[in-house]
Amino acid sequence: MLPPPASSPNRNDFNVNHIIRQVRPHRQKILLGTVVLLFFYFFTNVFRSGERDQTSSVFESSFPYTFQEADRGLSKPHVAKSDKTIEDPHGLRGIKRLPKLPRKPPSVPLDDRGCPEYASYSAVRHEPYSDGPLGLAFQRPDAKCRTYKSDLVEQVIADMKELLVDKDLARLFENCFPNTLDTTIRWHKSGHDPQTFIVTGDINAEWLRDSQKQIAPYLPLAKHDSKLRELFRGAINTQVDYVIAHPYCNAFHPPSQSGIQFDFNNAEDTVFPRVNLYTVFECKYEIDSLASFLALSNDYYAATGDSSFITNSWLKALARLLRTLSEQAVPTYDEEGHKQMSYYSFVRRSNTGTETLNLGGVGNPVNRNTSLIRSAFRPSDDATIYQFFIPGNAFMSVELKKTANMLKALIGKEKSLPQTTADFAQKVEELSDDIRAGILSHGVYDHPVFGKVFAYEVDGYGSVSIMDDANTPSLLSLPDMGFVEADNPVYKNTRKMILSKNGNPYYLKGDFFEGIGGPHIGTRFAWPMSHIVGIRTSTDDAEIARSLDIVKKSTADLGLMHESVNVDLPHSYTRSWFAWCNSEFARTLLYLAEHKPHLIFGKGSVPYIASDVELATHSVKEKAAAKDSSDLKEPPVVAKEKNALKQQQS
């Protein structure tokens, strides 16, 4: 046998004294390291495990709804688990949760008034729950924490709660109808020149479009409520200031005189024309934002007959708006093919294509002689593919026509109007007619399956985008905005197309929910707003009832409308606080109360007309029962209801 190598270790050479001598010079470092390791082990396995258990238990048992990000442009879906089953991304179904002991719900942070921050408050269920099978939460803030109050709004809530047969729908109306007044009037200045700043919800900024639609449900009440009229005049005046300063922008910070601290938008944008970042939150040019400014004024005048908002500043804002439309009617190339000046450009540093414009921020080319107006972005704040956005042009055409008619009606009555108002109104009306003609000439596409339909976007060269997005203005909302009637043949074909998976790439359907979505959130999230608008544009009672049921079940038991809902997961959604959609839902129930009361009040019900509501000490049903009794001296809550009862008696 060969002898072992001389270098082979001999275990007898190692002894304790040798080890001690080697370690002694480093004993302080070893001791310190040992202490650090013990502390780390103790912290991660005792403190952190307890914290994880507590957090998990709270979120799973008492707080099954997660908070959302504040940036509308970067909103991410909430993924929350129900109390009954585990939502498994791998498709496992029917796995029951282990029972948990009831735990105290997490605390909601308070704002500077000592009131719960509503972005957090709205994501937690609050008692009392509705008496319906869904047991929907009560989500109104305490009376002292509400941002604006109207007794007439409270009257309508009480009336509708009494009349609605479905108590879950009643709770939804109770939460949604006052939501804008309760939570989003961040600042209001009273007086001769009122101002109103309306946030969109969980973002401390005002969108021209959102704010107009948020307060729209209160228009029928404004003629009977001086506080609401002042609120509307303030909203108009604030938008006047915004449009004069930056007509290309869509969202704004609080007015400087409000004293409200604001947060800068973290996006890295390069915008032309340059904007004041202390005034502008975001400057995406959207044609519907300018149309919304007109709609706010037109609808207020139509509801109240009050034209006191028409001042020199308002006329200046209108002139600035018309100049912007003129600039955005300029085609990409002149008659000789030379590229023309771009009056607007927008570049955002982003890895999301819909957040910026190509070709150096000016977007894709548009052709000449179309009579259409560009829109760089859609009402979803996503970039257009082809810049002749048809629903936005339709909305603008409608509101320009209303503006022209309003100005004509006020000639000789409103002293602030200049002598040239008649000629000016005529030009506004001609622009409205030109846009409508452009839509009918270039915005109608002969679809191989559905026939003649309205396109979503066109470029005037023959390129079309066939789709619809849930955000309004949309193709679905064309009758709602007054561009066409619901029985228009082209609209009926368009409706069939956009409400089908084969016709609309953003009609989404899953195990739990279905509806129109859009690229803003993704292809698994549909928007309840599409059903809400669909109800107001439908003539089919069965379709309306089905959409009501879908929307009613989409709230994750919170009792408020969300921005979007995961079509497969019941408790996965974006934005627990989305005032625009809450207002749209309230408008829809008031629409049904007037036009189709049998669907929500029961067979044989008479219409409930919000514009006839006045403060009363007796309920709607008491008045109906009393009929013409002399015991009820005050004016009826609904004048037309009384007439309808007389007709029934006769």
PyMOL commands that set and color helices and strands:
alter all, ss='L'
color gray80, all
select helices_A, chain A and resi 11-13+16-62+72-74+118-121+143-145+151-163+167-176+179-183+208-214+216-222+226-245+256-258+287-304+312-328+353-355+358-361+390-410+421-442+478-481+489-498+528-536+541-552+579-595+598-601+610-612+620-626+639-649
alter helices_A, ss='H'
color red, helices_A
select strands_A, chain A and resi 78-79+185-189+195-198+206-207+251-252+269-272+280-282+345-348+388-389+444-447+451-454+457-458+464-465+507-509+514-516+525-526+564-566+572-574
alter strands_A, ss='S'
color yellow, strands_A
deselect
rebuild
show_as cartoon
